[in-house]
Amino acid sequence: MSDFPEFVHRLLEPIPQYVLGCLPAIAIVGASPTDKFTRKLIWVLRSLGCPFIGILYSVNVGGNEQSRCLFWLPVDYFVKDDTNKRLEYRPVGLYTMKPRANQGINEYVDRCTAKISVLERLSPVISMYYIIIGGLAGISRTTGSHVCEDWPYIPILLSWTIPALCRRIISGNMVVRDPKKEFEGETIIMDEDPEDRSQKRFTVPLTAFISIVFPWLAVFLAYFTPQSDTFVEVNMLQQSVPYGHLTVL
């Protein structure tokens, strides 16, 4: 029976708790209202591979229910003002536009969105806690003040999810149904919004710059991390015994 607690302890060693606590952040950033699991998984991997997508949706699109729903619609659903001309691009990001009022889309938006529960508000807080703790552990290893495992660099790699986690905590709604099915057959009239577009010309490039540069912080920390004494001793032993086998008693 004494071997069972040791076996459980060894199972806990490979992946520290702060790494497991960061995993819900990936699911939160990569949340998709599509129905099929494969499409949800593809969107998660897409958001993980390109941080700009997750930050753009959570920060630049904002917490407005209409904006969050229209983000998931293809360009074919939109026409421009009174000309009824199909748009060549989706009205988000640098090309942001606002839907015309009183065209009856609020009922579709209400069917697509739902209020966030208390549990869904608290889960981002837990992920943020573990990301911050893991980031501090990685920085402390870089400075040489503390020796820890290689896992702290994973929380640093996921630290770009913090803005999206804050949006989930602050925002009181989320898209739970696929807008493409709810808005099927509908045409949404979009009007120009010069004030919002001028703001997006600054915030969207800033989001793109941060999402590209910030994940490299973990790479620089790993590069400047001093080697541990154990690693150096193993290298010295390997160099001193070029032939034969080395037996450690």
TILUMVEX-884831 format. One record per residue (C-alpha): residue in one letter; x, y, z; chain. Coordinates in steps of 0.001 Angstrom, whole numbers, always signed. Example, Ala and Ser with C-alpha at 12.3 -4.5 7.8 and 13.67 -1.06 7.14 Angstrom:
a|+12300|-4500|+7800|A $
s|+13670|-1060|+7140|A $
This chain:
m|+0|+0|+0|A $
s|+2949|+2307|+566|A $
d|+3698|+2239|-3170|A $
f|+298|+3656|-4120|A $
p|+846|+7150|-2595|A $
e|+4255|+7263|-4245|A $
f|+2673|+6285|-7578|A $
v|+76|+9056|-7234|A $
h|+2809|+11550|-6340|A $
r|+4729|+10622|-9475|A $
l|+1619|+11203|-11547|A $
l|+1410|+14723|-10126|A $
e|+5054|+15533|-10839|A $
p|+5056|+15622|-14679|A $
i|+2502|+18462|-14963|A $
p|+2329|+21034|-12141|A $
q|-1003|+22408|-11034|A $
y|-431|+25852|-12528|A $
v|-96|+24299|-16003|A $
l|-3373|+22428|-15602|A $
g|-4959|+25647|-14338|A $
c|-3957|+27411|-17555|A $
l|-5718|+24929|-19834|A $
p|-9238|+26403|-19316|A $
a|-7900|+29677|-20709|A $
i|-7408|+27981|-24077|A $
a|-11018|+26783|-24084|A $
i|-12292|+30236|-23097|A $
v|-10346|+32073|-25795|A $
g|-11184|+29451|-28429|A $
a|-14900|+29235|-27614|A $
s|-17025|+28962|-30746|A $
p|-20827|+28903|-31135|A $
t|-20711|+26323|-33949|A $
d|-22600|+23079|-33415|A $
k|-20086|+20463|-34600|A $
f|-17303|+19413|-32242|A $
t|-14725|+19258|-35046|A $
r|-15377|+22883|-35960|A $
k|-15114|+23910|-32314|A $
l|-11799|+22081|-32031|A $
i|-10487|+23665|-35231|A $
w|-11374|+27114|-33910|A $
v|-9586|+26372|-30629|A $
l|-6445|+25326|-32503|A $
r|-6746|+28344|-34775|A $
s|-7025|+30718|-31818|A $
l|-4106|+28978|-30102|A $
g|-1920|+29205|-33201|A $
c|-2888|+32829|-33917|A $
p|-3419|+34806|-30687|A $
f|-4625|+37783|-32725|A $
i|-7951|+36040|-33453|A $
g|-8840|+35501|-29806|A $
i|-7799|+38981|-28699|A $
l|-9550|+40631|-31656|A $
y|-12846|+38964|-30783|A $
s|-12663|+39577|-27044|A $
v|-11162|+43084|-26991|A $
n|-11778|+44840|-30308|A $
v|-15232|+43434|-31050|A $
g|-16256|+44284|-27494|A $
g|-19020|+43044|-25252|A $
n|-21992|+44314|-27232|A $
e|-24404|+41454|-28001|A $
q|-25019|+42521|-31589|A $
s|-21326|+42900|-32372|A $
r|-20443|+39532|-30863|A $
c|-23148|+37790|-32904|A $
l|-22399|+39530|-36200|A $
f|-18729|+38589|-35851|A $
w|-19571|+34953|-36660|A $
l|-21573|+35726|-39808|A $
p|-20003|+35443|-43292|A $
v|-19805|+38460|-45536|A $
d|-22803|+37274|-47586|A $
y|-25202|+38341|-44819|A $
f|-24330|+42054|-45034|A $
v|-25275|+44860|-47417|A $
k|-24149|+48482|-47397|A $
d|-26680|+51188|-46384|A $
d|-29410|+52007|-48929|A $
t|-27493|+50758|-51959|A $
n|-28136|+47111|-51018|A $
k|-24663|+46363|-52317|A $
r|-23025|+43253|-50915|A $
l|-19971|+43952|-48813|A $
e|-16616|+42635|-49934|A $
y|-15411|+42188|-46358|A $
r|-16876|+41446|-42977|A $
p|-17739|+44644|-41040|A $
v|-15337|+43979|-38149|A $
g|-11853|+45159|-37259|A $
l|-10492|+47911|-39500|A $
y|-13646|+47689|-41644|A $
t|-16034|+47966|-38730|A $
m|-19572|+49150|-39436|A $
k|-22684|+49360|-37293|A $
p|-26022|+47686|-38040|A $
r|-28903|+49968|-38846|A $
a|-31415|+50326|-36038|A $
n|-35002|+49046|-36228|A $
q|-34431|+46264|-38734|A $
g|-35584|+43441|-36473|A $
i|-32307|+41670|-35694|A $
n|-32580|+41942|-31915|A $
e|-34811|+38872|-31731|A $
y|-32155|+36825|-33505|A $
v|-29476|+38227|-31236|A $
d|-31495|+37282|-28152|A $
r|-31775|+33697|-29369|A $
c|-28020|+33472|-29974|A $
t|-26827|+34949|-26678|A $
a|-27195|+33996|-23037|A $
k|-26156|+35395|-19682|A $
i|-22903|+34158|-18200|A $
s|-23263|+32072|-15044|A $
v|-21273|+32563|-11854|A $
l|-19139|+29498|-12610|A $
e|-18238|+30844|-16041|A $
r|-17175|+34120|-14439|A $
l|-15000|+32412|-11807|A $
s|-13184|+29979|-14108|A $
p|-11237|+32792|-15862|A $
v|-10147|+34081|-12446|A $
i|-8628|+30686|-11633|A $
s|-6791|+30554|-14961|A $
m|-5485|+34096|-14500|A $
y|-4177|+33166|-11061|A $
y|-2226|+30165|-12350|A $
i|-926|+32088|-15374|A $
i|+428|+34850|-13146|A $
i|+1961|+32362|-10685|A $
g|+3532|+30376|-13520|A $
g|+4875|+33553|-15118|A $
l|+6466|+34661|-11846|A $
a|+8016|+31202|-11476|A $
g|+9530|+31440|-14954|A $
i|+10907|+34932|-14310|A $
s|+12376|+33839|-10976|A $
r|+14162|+31002|-12716|A $
t|+15570|+33411|-15282|A $
t|+16990|+35644|-12571|A $
g|+18522|+32603|-10892|A $
s|+16779|+33258|-7566|A $
h|+14785|+30044|-7751|A $
v|+15273|+26699|-9471|A $
c|+12091|+25210|-10901|A $
e|+11008|+22977|-13762|A $
d|+10660|+23908|-17430|A $
w|+6858|+24082|-17223|A $
p|+6601|+27769|-16129|A $
y|+7233|+28840|-19718|A $
i|+3864|+27392|-20757|A $
p|+1906|+29858|-18552|A $
i|+4028|+32661|-19991|A $
l|+3147|+31487|-23502|A $
l|-536|+31668|-22533|A $
s|-291|+35033|-20791|A $
w|-1711|+36731|-23912|A $
t|-5081|+35206|-22967|A $
i|-5442|+37532|-19944|A $
p|-7302|+40285|-21901|A $
a|-9782|+37695|-23178|A $
l|-10212|+36288|-19672|A $
c|-10896|+39769|-18308|A $
r|-13498|+40307|-21016|A $
r|-15225|+37060|-20028|A $
i|-15341|+38200|-16402|A $
i|-16612|+41705|-17191|A $
s|-18997|+40873|-20019|A $
g|-22377|+39568|-18940|A $
n|-23233|+37626|-22105|A $
m|-21820|+35105|-24543|A $
v|-22823|+33645|-27907|A $
v|-24186|+30132|-27365|A $
r|-25922|+29395|-30697|A $
d|-24606|+29495|-34215|A $
p|-25670|+32882|-35682|A $
k|-25408|+31481|-39213|A $
k|-28384|+29236|-38510|A $
e|-30400|+31831|-36600|A $
f|-29823|+34567|-39225|A $
e|-30280|+32208|-42183|A $
g|-32006|+34001|-45063|A $
e|-31713|+37421|-43407|A $
t|-29964|+40466|-44841|A $
i|-28399|+42928|-42427|A $
i|-28040|+46555|-43446|A $
m|-24811|+48118|-42237|A $
d|-24059|+51837|-42011|A $
e|-20718|+53606|-41912|A $
d|-19345|+54471|-38477|A $
p|-16396|+56857|-38999|A $
e|-15826|+57487|-35296|A $
d|-15543|+53819|-34382|A $
r|-13478|+53063|-37479|A $
s|-10920|+55734|-36606|A $
q|-10554|+54156|-33173|A $
k|-10159|+50669|-34642|A $
r|-7348|+51904|-36888|A $
f|-5320|+52358|-33729|A $
t|-6529|+49494|-31523|A $
v|-6512|+46706|-34131|A $
p|-2861|+47226|-35256|A $
l|-1896|+47529|-31590|A $
t|-3647|+44213|-30881|A $
a|-1875|+42588|-33823|A $
f|+1515|+43864|-32649|A $
i|+1024|+42666|-29075|A $
s|-306|+39257|-30126|A $
i|+2743|+38697|-32341|A $
v|+5464|+40052|-30056|A $
f|+4243|+39139|-26576|A $
p|+4403|+35294|-26881|A $
w|+8096|+35615|-27733|A $
l|+8669|+36738|-24146|A $
a|+8713|+33082|-23098|A $
v|+11346|+32332|-25748|A $
f|+13652|+35091|-24487|A $
l|+13174|+34000|-20884|A $
a|+14037|+30419|-21802|A $
y|+17109|+31592|-23728|A $
f|+18480|+33708|-20883|A $
t|+17697|+31153|-18178|A $
p|+20959|+29984|-16579|A $
q|+21668|+26267|-16666|A $
s|+21050|+24405|-13441|A $
d|+23949|+22830|-11540|A $
t|+22693|+19312|-12261|A $
f|+22706|+19925|-16013|A $
v|+26257|+21276|-15881|A $
e|+27491|+18309|-13804|A $
v|+25990|+15821|-16259|A $
n|+27724|+17572|-19175|A $
m|+31053|+17469|-17337|A $
l|+30653|+13749|-16616|A $
q|+29797|+13043|-20232|A $
q|+32885|+14919|-21419|A $
s|+35146|+13145|-18915|A $
v|+33946|+9670|-19990|A $
p|+34098|+9701|-23805|A $
y|+34196|+5903|-24095|A $
g|+32431|+3070|-22358|A $
h|+29408|+3276|-20096|A $
l|+28835|+5497|-17124|A $
t|+27152|+3849|-14136|A $
v|+25685|+6051|-11429|A $
l|+25328|+4282|-8085|A $
